[in-house]
Structures are given as structure tokens and as C-alpha cells.
């Protein structure tokens, strides 16, 4: 212990004599370790911490696929699947439906739209969770109860236990609060604030109403592949059990294949890949920083060879010399660890604010004890990486250094330092290539034409509940009148409404028949559909190719006129003029007449193809079956998108005082949010690659600068014998260029493999994009040559007489 204490005191004294060295090494290591600690904190919370459910390894998500059909590649199931699986499966202990939507919560004077879920009562048993207060719902509760989240309990009810037994208006019905969940419980996303049960009775099921994802708990010992085989057999029995005679349904069941994956994978979605990529990129930055610091320690050890030779001559063991040099590395790494904690703590809010909202459990991310242990563990490893090789290499100095009186430095090719720099260059190139590929993808995605404009468009929703709003015509008149009120506001150019705002909401799908396919078994085309009114297409800049848009008369007079998108027209009437053609939604008796063809729009994001679509008016031909459009999305064309919300809210309070105003966005913001996963990864990887480039260039510069310093006498002698300054510069630049070339060659080889991990993030760019590889390599060459030139220029300015006098 006394030897360690003495080594630490000696290390501190030695480091205090070189404050520049301490600032540089601690700064490089602290920045790199801090970046790793921040990313690790996110990964620890989101990916490594287990989900707050029991038997997580046995929880699965169940959906369906139907190869060969025109259904999506994967789709949620229908209620009959739940009943069949729950009653007949031998491999499932429990199963439940779930969903996620926004609806109105009315508590006293507070009325807001919040995210909620309506699962079957078995959800909580399936997940194996218990409430913090109260009891969980049972089938006998029907749909009269509600379970609230801990977050809702603390924010809306002030953590009052008396909330149990109280009734509130939830999604239009009075429901009694029976439970408050634990603080860490979330499902299916951490924005869900309450759950109320839905009752599914086998005798009331209408087969084929898809849209219900399932969550289930496997029986002990059950395997996923065995479960898939069992569920496929059970699904085949559905038409017979539920009496469906629809040829389309029977055919779909014949094509049906179960999709089963772990619930953890389903809830985390695609966030795991980008997060691991970010941690990997920051780890590369740390390796590069360690290489730089190791080079600096190597230089420091070389300069102290004479001192080590004296200590060795006086009887110091080699182990003592190694430990004394490792002590300095340990002090530097410890200081870097403290700096890293400060950087991670300060940078965490910035990191979380830039992260996609789709990343679950972001609100739980913090610099935990696990993160602190990780930080200091990395610091210890960094100390070993930075100090061990120089300590071992120079702990057995050549005793001939004593006869030289401490002059000069070890001669040779310094392959160790050159290898470190080549490795730095290779790793920096890998990050630069990955970052360039993502930047290119982001640029291509940003320039995609989605079929609509995103500039100067404000969107919002309201959910009026006034007593006179009882049917489709009354809601239509309300919305048409309110559009006129909004259009009269200062700076508003046009106003429209649509049931499903692009980039914000999904679409319903159904089969549609034309007059030529009417009556055909299994006929019809699967199309998405929505409702629109006002100047929706003009506000959004959606081009009208043929005919006209829907007028006010179309909206309220039951004319049965509709619009179709260009791709829908091509599918339904490939060789005919769609204007005047008629189409019929499956299971409906009325026929609609096409009066216009509009451009396709990208509903779900700029990566996905546009949906073929039908646009209905607010009021259908049959008032009894006409869809009641209670809370559509308003789109407002105005340059005042950032300030108009309060004025619209004032209008809402005049016409519908109890109606919440929600989903307030700008289309420009929605477009940015749709690309946030790629932009977040691009930003962080770009920062990492910039740091790597800077550190790599600094490393190359440092090696060449030291090489020039130790070869000063040799260079002076060459110049004294007539060597030109240009030749000296070329010699030094050539030395650096060789190291640079090796690093670039290795980096390109690694990148060919590593960039495959970016596959899901790339858009319009191949993982091996030769232009990107050549361009980034050229940047690396230029940066490296710039780092080579400065030491070379200094070498060519050496005064031969001065160096010879020293000699």
C-alpha cells in the first residue's frame, strides 16, 4: 500500500509539472467517456432494463399475415381470433387484445384528449402486473370501470387515494376508477394514461373486423415455432365456428399465417438497432481517444528513458517502473471519469430532447448507478489501454542511454505509434463513411415529394359534445360553420378538414367494387379511405388531376360524390376515364360517383409508398349508416402557424365550451418528426465522426511532430549536406502519407462490412455507395495531408548550423 501511495504522489507531482499534457489527455478521454456514458444511460433504460411485467420471456405479440393477398405484410387480428386462441390453445396461458388511441377525459372543469387503451379484462393478468392501489377489472365489471396510470393519478388527482370509487367521463361514458397502477407500468406505450375494459362475447362477433393486436403469455416450456403451428390450425377453424360465408373471408383464412414475436421486440420496435449503432460509434471515438492518449504517454515515456535507466541501474525492479508509469495513467483516467460524469449529466437533456418520441421509456432515462459504474469501468479500461503498452515497452530502457547523457531518443521506425495512428485513421474513416451515408439518405428523404406541401400549414382537432350534435348532418353543419369562423381570422388563407391528417394518423381500409366487378366472388380492390371537406386539397397543395373537388353541396346533400387518388383510379379503371364512374364499398348498398382524381399522398411517412385512397364527403347517402365525423383534423393555411393556436382556441370556447382542442401541430413539424429517427442517428453519428476525424488528425500531427523533433539533428545534417527544403518536406509528408494510406485501406475494408448495420436507416442509398466512399476517403486524405504538412514545414525550416552545434 505504501508503494502505491508513493507512486500516486509521484504521479501527481509529475503531472502537475506538465499541465498542458493533463488538460489535453483528460479532456480527450473525458469527452469520449462522457459521450459513451450518455448513450449507455439510454440503452440501459430502454434496452437492458427488463420490461415491468412478470415472465417477460414468455410474453409474445400475435398478429397475422396473408401471403398472396392484398392485405398488408402484417396486420392486427379480429375478435374471433382472440376467442379461438383463448379457449382452444394448449400453449397459451392467457391472451388479451390491446390498442392505443386518444379520446376525451372529463374531470371536473378539466377536459382534455388523452391517450388511452381499451383491452379485454385479461390484459393485466396476461402481463402479470398488480396495481399500486385498488383492484384490477374482472369480466363482471363489463365496461363500467377504468384503471388509471400513476402519472395520471399524480398530475390530475394530486395522488389522492380517494379517487378510487369516483366516476368520471371517459371516452363519452361514465366509468368508476377501481385501480391506480405502479409508477413503472406502461403499456402499450409510456404515453397511455388509462385503460378501460372492453367485453368480447363470442355470440356477438362479426367475423373479419380486423384491427385487434393480441398479447399473450406462453405456457411454461412452450416454444414460439410450436405455437405458430398450433395457431395456424386453430385459425383454419374460424369460418366454420363463427359461421362466416364470405368467400373473401374464407380465402383470407386459407392464406392466413400467424406472426408471433416477443413482446419486448414488438414494443421496442426498430429503436434497438440505431441505439446500438450510436453506442458503437461512440465506442470507436473512445478507442481513438485512447489511442491518442496512449501515443502521448508513449512520447512521455520515451522522453523519460534516461530517468528510467538511472532507476533501473540503482536496482529498481521492472515491475516497479511499470506500476509507477501506470499510476500516471490511472490518475488521468480518474480525472477523465469525473469530467465524463459532468459531461454526461449536462448533455443528457440535449440528448433526450433530440431523441425520437417513439423511443419508449425516455422519461425514465437518468444517470443511474449502473451508468456511473459503467463510466468508471470504462475509465479503468482506458487507463490500462493508455498506460500499459508504453509502461511495459519502456520499463526496460537501454542502459547505453546513461552513456549518451540523455541526448536523443530511441531510433527506429516507431511502428507502435504508427500502428495506433493507422488504426485511428481506419476507425475515423468508418464513422465518416457511415455518417456520410446517413446524411445522403436524410437529404434524399427530405427531398421526397409526398404529394402535399408542409410549409405554412397548421393542424388541430376538436371534439365537440354539444347536445344538438346527434347525427352526421348536424356534425357536418358544425364543422362547415367552424371552418368559416377560422377562415375569417387574420392571416388565414384557406381552411379544410380531413379525418386522418397525413403523418399523424392511420387510415381505414376496405374492399371496393366497380360496376364491372359487382357480384364477382372475391372481387373488389383493397383501398384506404377517409373523409374531407372545405379547401383541404388547396391547403395541402394536393394536385387535382381530373374533375373537381368536393363542394359544400356535396357535403350535406347526400349526393354520393367522392374523390379518388390517382393510384386508386389506375387500379379500379386502368383503361378508362374515372370521372363519372361508380364504386361501392363492400358490405354497403349505396354506390358512389367519382367527380375528381387527386394526387397520391404519403400518409405514413416519406419512406412508405402512397396509399390508393377514396375521399368521402362528411355526409353519406344513407343517413342511418352514415359515418359521424365528430372530431376530424383541421388544416389551416397561414403564415402565422406559430401564434394562431390561441385565437382558434378562443373560437372553440365560443361555439363548443366543453370541447378539448388537441393534436396541434404544423405540417412542417410533423414532417420533421417523421424523419426524426434518421435525423437523430445522423446527428449523433455526425458528431461522433467529426470527433473521430479531429482526434485522428491530431494523432497523425502529434506523431509527425514528435518524429520531426527527434530527427532534428538528422534533418539539419541533410540540409547542411545540400538537401533542399522541398525534399525534406516531401520526406516528412511521405512518412505520414504511408501511415494514412494503410489506415484508409483498412478503414474501407471495415466499412464494407460495418455499413450493412445501417441498412434499415438508409433511404435511396446503397450501403456500398462508391461515390460516398471515394468522397469521404478524399476528405480523410486532405485532412491527413494537412496534418502532415505543418510538421514537414517546420522540419524544412531547421537551421543546419544550430542542429550541428547541438550535435
Secondary structure, DSSP 8 states (H G I E B T S, - for coil): -HHHHHHHHHHHHHHHT-HHHHHHHHHHHHHHHHHHHHHHHHHIIIIIS--SSTTGGGEEEEEEEETTSSS-SSB-B-HHHHHHHHHH-SSEEEEEEE--EEEEEEETTEEEEEEEE---TTHHHHHT--EEEE----GGGTTSEEEE-HHHHHHHSTT-GGGTT-EEEETTEEEEEEEEE-TT---S-TT--EE------GGG--TT---BEEEEEE-TT--HHHHHHHHHHHHHTHHHHHT---HHHHHHHHHEEEEEEEHHHHHHTTHHHHHHHHHHHHHHHHHHHHHHHHHHHHHHHHHTHHHHHHHHHTT--HHHHHHHHHHHHHHHHHHHHHHHHHHHHHHHHHHHHHS-TTSTTGGG----HHHHHHHHHHHHHHHHHHHHHHHHHTSS--THHHHTTT-S---S--HHHHHHHHHHHHHHHHHHHHHHHHHHHHHHHHT---SS--TTEEEEEE----TT--SHHHHHHHHHHHHHHHHTSTTEEEEEEESS-TTT---EEEEEEETTTTT-TT--EEEEEEEEEETHHHHHT--EEEE----HHHHHS---EEEEEHHHHHHH-TTS--TT-EEEETT----EEEEEEE----SS-TTS----EEEE-SS-S-TTT-----S-EEEEEES-TTT-HHHHHHHHHHH-TT--EEEEEEHHHHHHHHTHHHHHHHHHHHHHHHHHHHHHHHHHHHHHHHHHHHTHHHHHHHHHTT--HHHHHHHHHHHHHHHHHHHHHHHHHHHHHHGGGGTTT--SS-SS-HHHHHHHHHHHHHHHHHHHHHHHHHHHT--HHHHHHH-
